Amino acid sequence: MDPWLIWLIIAAVLAVAEIFTLTAALGLLSAAALVTAGSAALGLPLPFQFLVFTVVATVTVVFVRPIALRHVRGPQTERFGIDALIGRAAYVVSEVTGRGGRVRIDGEEWTARAYDETLVIPPGTTVDVMEISGATAIVYPRD
């Protein structure tokens, strides 16, 4: 069997393995095997084929993989769950003090406490959600 065909088979096997693992490393090794298949097709001797594979694999895993992982694991651009409620406006349903109260956030009623414990926020006031602590919204009145 021709060496270029062996390298091509290795590249295919590594590519399929990458699909199941999603590590980015096996995909880069597959690319290195593909480049080596090309060099083998050009007639490069076997020791130089291994050298090409080693160099390309090292360069891609050391330099390209961190960049690829940074893009995959990039910062979360959207907030979900209770994190999405922070900064939203809420409507005070029952008086909110430093000890308790009720607010409506996006149609859902939440227990609430005032951010400043000395504040008393009357019903009907619009407040901002400063944070969520458990199932309690910590709120501050809008100016």
Secondary structure, DSSP 4 states (H G I P E B T S, - for coil): --HHHHHHHHHHHHHHHHHHH--SHHHHHHHHHHHHHHHHHTT--HHHHHHHHHHHHHHIIIIIHHHHHHHHTPPP-S--GGGGGTT-EEEEEE-B-SS--EEEETTEEEEEEESSTT--B-TT-EEEEEEEETTEEEEEE--
